[in-house]
Amino acid sequence: MRIGQGYDVHQLVEGRQLILGGVPIAFEKGLLGHSDADVLVHAVCDALLGAAGLNDIGHHFPDSDARYKGISSLKLLQSVCTLLAENAYRIVNIDATVFAQAPRLAPYREQMRDQLAAAMHLACGRINIKATTTEGLGPFGRGEGIGAMCIALLRSL
């Protein structure tokens, strides 16, 4: 068994669509980034890569590579899962938390879980997604950005 953790933060800006867990979220701002800037999926990718000892998302999908400009982070997650399979790892479970003062994410949580499950070819019951505010404190509380963290457990095949 191997455990990994991932963390990502992106700035909220006007003029971008907000995508979290592969799901478009109704909000007046979106996350700034080279890809779709999906902090939840990025944290999941980093947790999986870390557990497998395969570096991090920036190593595999650098923001200096035009192939990843505007790409769906779910595609990156699918590539990470291919790397795991090539290295004889299987995902046991995922536990992730999104940090955002707004928007409210509870109405989207099941859709996010479904999107992640489909991308990873994993049963929904192996994925847990939580959302929390920071009670108005810090950059998340001020609405400057959104962050996510994830823990992933892998087993060797």
CYANA upper distance limits for C-alpha pairs under 8 A (distance plus 0.5 A):
  1 MET  CA    153 LEU  CA      7.40
  1 MET  CA    154 LEU  CA      6.10
  1 MET  CA    155 ARG  CA      4.89
  1 MET  CA    156 SER  CA      7.04
  2 ARG  CA     51 ALA  CA      5.85
  2 ARG  CA     52 ALA  CA      7.47
  2 ARG  CA    153 LEU  CA      6.23
  2 ARG  CA    154 LEU  CA      5.59
  2 ARG  CA    155 ARG  CA      6.64
  3 ILE  CA     47 ALA  CA      8.34
  3 ILE  CA     50 GLY  CA      8.18
  3 ILE  CA     51 ALA  CA      5.24
  3 ILE  CA    151 ILE  CA      7.53
  3 ILE  CA    152 ALA  CA      6.13
  3 ILE  CA    153 LEU  CA      5.05
  3 ILE  CA    154 LEU  CA      6.75
  4 GLY  CA     46 ASP  CA      8.27
  4 GLY  CA     47 ALA  CA      5.08
  4 GLY  CA     48 LEU  CA      6.57
  4 GLY  CA     49 LEU  CA      7.87
  4 GLY  CA     50 GLY  CA      5.33
  4 GLY  CA     51 ALA  CA      4.32
  4 GLY  CA     52 ALA  CA      8.07
  4 GLY  CA    151 ILE  CA      6.17
  4 GLY  CA    152 ALA  CA      5.78
  4 GLY  CA    153 LEU  CA      7.11
  5 GLN  CA     43 ALA  CA      8.25
  5 GLN  CA     46 ASP  CA      7.26
  5 GLN  CA     47 ALA  CA      4.57
  5 GLN  CA     48 LEU  CA      7.98
  5 GLN  CA     50 GLY  CA      7.00
  5 GLN  CA     51 ALA  CA      7.73
  5 GLN  CA    149 MET  CA      7.76
  5 GLN  CA    150 CYS  CA      6.01
  5 GLN  CA    151 ILE  CA      4.94
  5 GLN  CA    152 ALA  CA      6.84
  6 GLY  CA     42 HIS  CA      8.20
  6 GLY  CA     43 ALA  CA      4.94
  6 GLY  CA     44 VAL  CA      6.64
  6 GLY  CA     45 CYS  CA      7.70
  6 GLY  CA     46 ASP  CA      5.07
  6 GLY  CA     47 ALA  CA      4.57
  6 GLY  CA     48 LEU  CA      8.28
  6 GLY  CA     50 GLY  CA      7.95
  6 GLY  CA    149 MET  CA      5.93
  6 GLY  CA    150 CYS  CA      5.53
  6 GLY  CA    151 ILE  CA      6.96
  7 TYR  CA     42 HIS  CA      8.07
  7 TYR  CA     43 ALA  CA      5.20
  7 TYR  CA     46 ASP  CA      7.62
  7 TYR  CA     47 ALA  CA      8.25
  7 TYR  CA    147 GLY  CA      7.90
  7 TYR  CA    148 ALA  CA      6.16
  7 TYR  CA    149 MET  CA      4.76
  7 TYR  CA    150 CYS  CA      6.95
  8 ASP  CA     39 VAL  CA      5.91
  8 ASP  CA     40 LEU  CA      7.94
  8 ASP  CA     42 HIS  CA      6.86
  8 ASP  CA     43 ALA  CA      5.89
  8 ASP  CA    147 GLY  CA      6.07
  8 ASP  CA    148 ALA  CA      5.96
  8 ASP  CA    149 MET  CA      7.04
  9 VAL  CA     39 VAL  CA      6.55
  9 VAL  CA    145 GLY  CA      7.42
  9 VAL  CA    146 ILE  CA      6.28
  9 VAL  CA    147 GLY  CA      4.63
  9 VAL  CA    148 ALA  CA      7.03
 10 HIS  CA     31 LEU  CA      6.23
 10 HIS  CA     32 LEU  CA      6.52
 10 HIS  CA     33 GLY  CA      7.50
 10 HIS  CA     37 ALA  CA      7.34
 10 HIS  CA     39 VAL  CA      7.17
 10 HIS  CA    145 GLY  CA      6.07
 10 HIS  CA    146 ILE  CA      6.32
 10 HIS  CA    147 GLY  CA      7.02
 11 GLN  CA     31 LEU  CA      6.04
 11 GLN  CA     32 LEU  CA      6.02
 11 GLN  CA    144 GLU  CA      6.37
 11 GLN  CA    145 GLY  CA      4.60
 11 GLN  CA    146 ILE  CA      7.13
 12 LEU  CA     29 LYS  CA      6.42
 12 LEU  CA     30 GLY  CA      5.84
 12 LEU  CA     31 LEU  CA      5.10
 12 LEU  CA     32 LEU  CA      6.67
 12 LEU  CA    143 GLY  CA      7.78
 12 LEU  CA    144 GLU  CA      6.06
 12 LEU  CA    145 GLY  CA      5.07
 12 LEU  CA    146 ILE  CA      7.42
 13 VAL  CA     29 LYS  CA      5.75
 13 VAL  CA     30 GLY  CA      6.01
 13 VAL  CA     31 LEU  CA      6.53
 13 VAL  CA     32 LEU  CA      6.72
 14 GLU  CA     28 GLU  CA      7.26
 14 GLU  CA     29 LYS  CA      5.10
 14 GLU  CA     30 GLY  CA      6.80
 15 GLY  CA     29 LYS  CA      7.04
 15 GLY  CA     30 GLY  CA      7.44
 16 ARG  CA     29 LYS  CA      6.53
 16 ARG  CA     30 GLY  CA      4.88
 16 ARG  CA     31 LEU  CA      6.99
 16 ARG  CA     32 LEU  CA      7.74
 17 GLN  CA     24 PRO  CA      7.55
 17 GLN  CA     25 ILE  CA      8.10
 17 GLN  CA     27 PHE  CA      8.21
 17 GLN  CA     29 LYS  CA      7.02
 17 GLN  CA     30 GLY  CA      5.08
 17 GLN  CA     31 LEU  CA      7.78
 18 LEU  CA     24 PRO  CA      6.36
 18 LEU  CA     25 ILE  CA      5.92
 18 LEU  CA     26 ALA  CA      7.72
 18 LEU  CA     27 PHE  CA      7.15
 18 LEU  CA     29 LYS  CA      6.87
 18 LEU  CA     30 GLY  CA      4.39
 18 LEU  CA     31 LEU  CA      6.42
 18 LEU  CA     38 ASP  CA      8.40
 19 ILE  CA     23 VAL  CA      5.82
 19 ILE  CA     24 PRO  CA      5.08
 19 ILE  CA     25 ILE  CA      6.39
 19 ILE  CA     30 GLY  CA      7.70
 19 ILE  CA     31 LEU  CA      8.14
 19 ILE  CA     36 ASP  CA      7.35
 19 ILE  CA     37 ALA  CA      7.88
 19 ILE  CA     38 ASP  CA      6.05
 20 LEU  CA     24 PRO  CA      7.19
 20 LEU  CA     25 ILE  CA      7.53
 20 LEU  CA     38 ASP  CA      5.63
 20 LEU  CA     39 VAL  CA      7.19
 20 LEU  CA     40 LEU  CA      6.37
 20 LEU  CA     41 VAL  CA      7.77
 20 LEU  CA    112 MET  CA      7.59
 21 GLY  CA     38 ASP  CA      7.11
 21 GLY  CA     39 VAL  CA      8.43
 21 GLY  CA     40 LEU  CA      6.01
 21 GLY  CA     41 VAL  CA      6.09
 21 GLY  CA     74 LEU  CA      8.39
 21 GLY  CA    111 GLN  CA      8.50
 21 GLY  CA    112 MET  CA      5.07
 21 GLY  CA    113 ARG  CA      7.67
 21 GLY  CA    115 GLN  CA      7.12
 21 GLY  CA    116 LEU  CA      6.98
 22 GLY  CA     38 ASP  CA      7.62
 22 GLY  CA     41 VAL  CA      7.90
 22 GLY  CA     72 SER  CA      7.92
 22 GLY  CA     73 SER  CA      7.61
 22 GLY  CA     74 LEU  CA      6.67
 22 GLY  CA    112 MET  CA      6.78
 22 GLY  CA    115 GLN  CA      6.50
 22 GLY  CA    116 LEU  CA      7.83
 23 VAL  CA    108 TYR  CA      8.00
 23 VAL  CA    111 GLN  CA      7.28
 23 VAL  CA    112 MET  CA      6.44
 23 VAL  CA    115 GLN  CA      7.90
 25 ILE  CA    108 TYR  CA      8.10
 27 PHE  CA    103 PRO  CA      7.08
 31 LEU  CA     36 ASP  CA      8.02
 31 LEU  CA     37 ALA  CA      6.10
 31 LEU  CA     38 ASP  CA      7.82
 31 LEU  CA    145 GLY  CA      7.82
 31 LEU  CA    146 ILE  CA      8.16
 32 LEU  CA     36 ASP  CA      8.36
 32 LEU  CA     37 ALA  CA      6.57
 33 GLY  CA     37 ALA  CA      5.22
 34 HIS  CA     63 ASP  CA      6.22
 34 HIS  CA     68 TYR  CA      7.52
 34 HIS  CA     69 LYS  CA      5.70
 34 HIS  CA     70 GLY  CA      6.52
 35 SER  CA     63 ASP  CA      8.24
 35 SER  CA     68 TYR  CA      6.33
 35 SER  CA     69 LYS  CA      5.54
 35 SER  CA     70 GLY  CA      4.55
 35 SER  CA     71 ILE  CA      5.34
 35 SER  CA     72 SER  CA      7.04
 35 SER  CA     73 SER  CA      7.27
 36 ASP  CA     70 GLY  CA      5.67
 36 ASP  CA     71 ILE  CA      6.39
 36 ASP  CA     72 SER  CA      6.10
 36 ASP  CA     73 SER  CA      6.81
 37 ALA  CA     42 HIS  CA      8.32
 37 ALA  CA     73 SER  CA      7.81
 38 ASP  CA     42 HIS  CA      6.69
 38 ASP  CA     73 SER  CA      6.67
 39 VAL  CA     43 ALA  CA      6.56
 39 VAL  CA    146 ILE  CA      7.80
 39 VAL  CA    147 GLY  CA      6.59
 39 VAL  CA    148 ALA  CA      6.24
 40 LEU  CA     44 VAL  CA      6.85
 40 LEU  CA     96 ALA  CA      8.00
 40 LEU  CA     97 THR  CA      8.32
 40 LEU  CA     98 VAL  CA      7.11
 40 LEU  CA    147 GLY  CA      8.02
 40 LEU  CA    148 ALA  CA      5.76
 40 LEU  CA    149 MET  CA      7.71
 40 LEU  CA    150 CYS  CA      8.45
 41 VAL  CA     45 CYS  CA      6.62
 41 VAL  CA     73 SER  CA      6.66
 41 VAL  CA     74 LEU  CA      7.29
 41 VAL  CA     77 LEU  CA      7.44
 41 VAL  CA    116 LEU  CA      8.29
 42 HIS  CA     46 ASP  CA      6.70
 42 HIS  CA     57 ILE  CA      7.62
 42 HIS  CA     73 SER  CA      7.49
 42 HIS  CA     77 LEU  CA      8.42
 43 ALA  CA     47 ALA  CA      6.62
 43 ALA  CA     96 ALA  CA      8.44
 43 ALA  CA    148 ALA  CA      6.55
 43 ALA  CA    149 MET  CA      5.94
 43 ALA  CA    150 CYS  CA      6.07
 44 VAL  CA     48 LEU  CA      6.71
 44 VAL  CA     77 LEU  CA      8.32
 44 VAL  CA     94 ILE  CA      8.06
 44 VAL  CA     96 ALA  CA      7.84
 44 VAL  CA    149 MET  CA      8.06
 44 VAL  CA    150 CYS  CA      6.08
 44 VAL  CA    151 ILE  CA      7.96
 44 VAL  CA    152 ALA  CA      7.89
 45 CYS  CA     49 LEU  CA      6.57
 45 CYS  CA     56 ASP  CA      8.21
 45 CYS  CA     57 ILE  CA      6.91
 45 CYS  CA     76 LEU  CA      8.23
 45 CYS  CA     77 LEU  CA      6.31
 45 CYS  CA     80 VAL  CA      7.02
 46 ASP  CA     50 GLY  CA      6.30
 46 ASP  CA     56 ASP  CA      5.82
 46 ASP  CA     57 ILE  CA      6.18
 47 ALA  CA     51 ALA  CA      6.61
 47 ALA  CA    150 CYS  CA      6.50
 47 ALA  CA    151 ILE  CA      6.19
 47 ALA  CA    152 ALA  CA      5.98
 48 LEU  CA     52 ALA  CA      6.84
 48 LEU  CA     80 VAL  CA      8.05
 48 LEU  CA     84 LEU  CA      8.46
 48 LEU  CA    152 ALA  CA      6.31
 48 LEU  CA    153 LEU  CA      8.21
 48 LEU  CA    154 LEU  CA      8.13
 49 LEU  CA     53 GLY  CA      6.55
 49 LEU  CA     54 LEU  CA      5.43
 49 LEU  CA     55 ASN  CA      6.49
 49 LEU  CA     56 ASP  CA      6.29
 49 LEU  CA     57 ILE  CA      7.94
 49 LEU  CA     80 VAL  CA      7.58
 49 LEU  CA     84 LEU  CA      8.31
 50 GLY  CA     54 LEU  CA      6.52
 50 GLY  CA     55 ASN  CA      6.59
 50 GLY  CA     56 ASP  CA      7.05
 51 ALA  CA    152 ALA  CA      7.40
 51 ALA  CA    153 LEU  CA      7.48
 51 ALA  CA    154 LEU  CA      7.15
 52 ALA  CA     84 LEU  CA      7.54
 52 ALA  CA     87 ASN  CA      8.46
 52 ALA  CA     89 TYR  CA      7.75
 52 ALA  CA    154 LEU  CA      7.96
 55 ASN  CA     59 HIS  CA      6.99
 55 ASN  CA     60 HIS  CA      8.41
 56 ASP  CA     60 HIS  CA      7.21
 57 ILE  CA     61 PHE  CA      6.26
 57 ILE  CA     62 PRO  CA      8.01
 58 GLY  CA     62 PRO  CA      5.21
 58 GLY  CA     63 ASP  CA      7.60
 61 PHE  CA     65 ASP  CA      7.78
 61 PHE  CA     68 TYR  CA      7.33
 61 PHE  CA     76 LEU  CA      8.16
 62 PRO  CA     68 TYR  CA      8.17
 63 ASP  CA     68 TYR  CA      7.36
 63 ASP  CA     69 LYS  CA      7.92
 65 ASP  CA     69 LYS  CA      7.87
 67 ARG  CA     71 ILE  CA      8.25
 71 ILE  CA     75 LYS  CA      7.78
 72 SER  CA     76 LEU  CA      7.62
 73 SER  CA     77 LEU  CA      6.76
 74 LEU  CA     78 GLN  CA      6.71
 74 LEU  CA    115 GLN  CA      8.46
 74 LEU  CA    116 LEU  CA      7.89
 74 LEU  CA    119 ALA  CA      6.72
 75 LYS  CA     79 SER  CA      6.86
 75 LYS  CA    119 ALA  CA      8.11
 76 LEU  CA     80 VAL  CA      6.75
 77 LEU  CA     81 CYS  CA      6.73
 77 LEU  CA    119 ALA  CA      7.18
 77 LEU  CA    120 MET  CA      7.65
 78 GLN  CA     82 THR  CA      6.84
 78 GLN  CA    119 ALA  CA      6.04
 78 GLN  CA    120 MET  CA      6.67
 79 SER  CA     83 LEU  CA      6.85
 80 VAL  CA     84 LEU  CA      6.80
 81 CYS  CA     85 ALA  CA      6.76
 81 CYS  CA    120 MET  CA      6.71
 82 THR  CA     86 GLU  CA      6.67
 83 LEU  CA     87 ASN  CA      6.73
 84 LEU  CA     88 ALA  CA      6.70
 84 LEU  CA     89 TYR  CA      5.56
 84 LEU  CA     90 ARG  CA      7.34
 85 ALA  CA     89 TYR  CA      5.97
 85 ALA  CA     90 ARG  CA      7.23
 88 ALA  CA    156 SER  CA      6.29
 88 ALA  CA    157 LEU  CA      5.71
 89 TYR  CA    154 LEU  CA      6.69
 89 TYR  CA    155 ARG  CA      6.11
 89 TYR  CA    156 SER  CA      5.12
 89 TYR  CA    157 LEU  CA      6.18
 90 ARG  CA    154 LEU  CA      5.98
 90 ARG  CA    155 ARG  CA      5.88
 90 ARG  CA    156 SER  CA      6.85
 90 ARG  CA    157 LEU  CA      7.15
 91 ILE  CA    122 LEU  CA      8.38
 91 ILE  CA    152 ALA  CA      7.91
 91 ILE  CA    153 LEU  CA      6.67
 91 ILE  CA    154 LEU  CA      5.05
 91 ILE  CA    155 ARG  CA      7.03
 92 VAL  CA    126 ARG  CA      7.33
 92 VAL  CA    152 ALA  CA      8.06
 92 VAL  CA    153 LEU  CA      5.80
 92 VAL  CA    154 LEU  CA      5.71
 92 VAL  CA    155 ARG  CA      7.07
 93 ASN  CA    126 ARG  CA      5.15
 93 ASN  CA    127 ILE  CA      6.35
 93 ASN  CA    152 ALA  CA      6.36
 93 ASN  CA    153 LEU  CA      5.94
 93 ASN  CA    154 LEU  CA      7.83
 94 ILE  CA    126 ARG  CA      6.76
 94 ILE  CA    127 ILE  CA      5.29
 94 ILE  CA    128 ASN  CA      6.65
 94 ILE  CA    150 CYS  CA      7.48
 94 ILE  CA    151 ILE  CA      6.43
 94 ILE  CA    152 ALA  CA      5.13
 94 ILE  CA    153 LEU  CA      7.16
 95 ASP  CA    127 ILE  CA      6.56
 95 ASP  CA    128 ASN  CA      5.26
 95 ASP  CA    129 ILE  CA      6.60
 95 ASP  CA    150 CYS  CA      6.10
 95 ASP  CA    151 ILE  CA      5.82
 95 ASP  CA    152 ALA  CA      7.01
 96 ALA  CA    128 ASN  CA      6.67
 96 ALA  CA    129 ILE  CA      5.39
 96 ALA  CA    130 LYS  CA      6.65
 96 ALA  CA    148 ALA  CA      7.56
 96 ALA  CA    149 MET  CA      6.12
 96 ALA  CA    150 CYS  CA      4.59
 96 ALA  CA    151 ILE  CA      6.86
 97 THR  CA    129 ILE  CA      6.27
 97 THR  CA    130 LYS  CA      5.07
 97 THR  CA    131 ALA  CA      5.88
 97 THR  CA    132 THR  CA      7.75
 97 THR  CA    148 ALA  CA      6.01
 97 THR  CA    149 MET  CA      5.90
 97 THR  CA    150 CYS  CA      6.86
 98 VAL  CA    129 ILE  CA      8.17
 98 VAL  CA    130 LYS  CA      6.75
 98 VAL  CA    131 ALA  CA      5.13
 98 VAL  CA    132 THR  CA      6.80
 98 VAL  CA    146 ILE  CA      7.81
 98 VAL  CA    147 GLY  CA      6.30
 98 VAL  CA    148 ALA  CA      4.75
 98 VAL  CA    149 MET  CA      7.13
 99 PHE  CA    131 ALA  CA      6.53
 99 PHE  CA    132 THR  CA      5.73
 99 PHE  CA    133 THR  CA      6.14
 99 PHE  CA    134 THR  CA      7.48
 99 PHE  CA    140 PHE  CA      7.13
 99 PHE  CA    146 ILE  CA      6.24
 99 PHE  CA    147 GLY  CA      5.50
 99 PHE  CA    148 ALA  CA      6.31
100 ALA  CA    104 ARG  CA      8.45
100 ALA  CA    131 ALA  CA      7.81
100 ALA  CA    132 THR  CA      6.82
100 ALA  CA    133 THR  CA      5.60
100 ALA  CA    134 THR  CA      7.64
100 ALA  CA    140 PHE  CA      5.99
100 ALA  CA    141 GLY  CA      7.40
100 ALA  CA    143 GLY  CA      7.77
100 ALA  CA    145 GLY  CA      7.85
100 ALA  CA    146 ILE  CA      5.63
100 ALA  CA    147 GLY  CA      7.37
101 GLN  CA    132 THR  CA      7.92
101 GLN  CA    133 THR  CA      5.03
101 GLN  CA    134 THR  CA      6.88
101 GLN  CA    135 GLU  CA      7.76
101 GLN  CA    136 GLY  CA      7.20
101 GLN  CA    140 PHE  CA      6.46
101 GLN  CA    141 GLY  CA      5.57
101 GLN  CA    142 ARG  CA      7.86
101 GLN  CA    143 GLY  CA      6.67
102 ALA  CA    133 THR  CA      8.15
102 ALA  CA    143 GLY  CA      7.37
105 LEU  CA    109 ARG  CA      6.80
105 LEU  CA    131 ALA  CA      6.99
106 ALA  CA    131 ALA  CA      7.68
108 TYR  CA    112 MET  CA      6.70
109 ARG  CA    113 ARG  CA      6.72
109 ARG  CA    129 ILE  CA      7.15
109 ARG  CA    130 LYS  CA      8.16
110 GLU  CA    114 ASP  CA      6.62
111 GLN  CA    115 GLN  CA      6.66
112 MET  CA    116 LEU  CA      6.69
112 MET  CA    129 ILE  CA      8.46
113 ARG  CA    117 ALA  CA      6.49
113 ARG  CA    124 CYS  CA      6.86
113 ARG  CA    127 ILE  CA      7.00
113 ARG  CA    128 ASN  CA      7.75
113 ARG  CA    129 ILE  CA      7.35
114 ASP  CA    118 ALA  CA      6.61
114 ASP  CA    124 CYS  CA      6.89
115 GLN  CA    119 ALA  CA      6.73
116 LEU  CA    120 MET  CA      6.64
116 LEU  CA    127 ILE  CA      8.47
117 ALA  CA    121 HIS  CA      6.14
117 ALA  CA    122 LEU  CA      5.28
117 ALA  CA    123 ALA  CA      6.47
117 ALA  CA    124 CYS  CA      5.99
117 ALA  CA    127 ILE  CA      7.74
118 ALA  CA    122 LEU  CA      7.09
122 LEU  CA    126 ARG  CA      7.44
123 ALA  CA    127 ILE  CA      8.04
133 THR  CA    140 PHE  CA      8.01
133 THR  CA    141 GLY  CA      7.23
134 THR  CA    138 GLY  CA      7.84
134 THR  CA    140 PHE  CA      7.05
134 THR  CA    141 GLY  CA      5.77
135 GLU  CA    141 GLY  CA      6.66
136 GLY  CA    140 PHE  CA      7.89
136 GLY  CA    141 GLY  CA      4.19
136 GLY  CA    142 ARG  CA      6.46
137 LEU  CA    141 GLY  CA      4.97
137 LEU  CA    142 ARG  CA      7.11
138 GLY  CA    142 ARG  CA      6.68
139 PRO  CA    143 GLY  CA      6.76
139 PRO  CA    144 GLU  CA      5.63
139 PRO  CA    145 GLY  CA      6.75
140 PHE  CA    144 GLU  CA      6.28
140 PHE  CA    145 GLY  CA      5.82
140 PHE  CA    146 ILE  CA      6.29
140 PHE  CA    147 GLY  CA      7.90
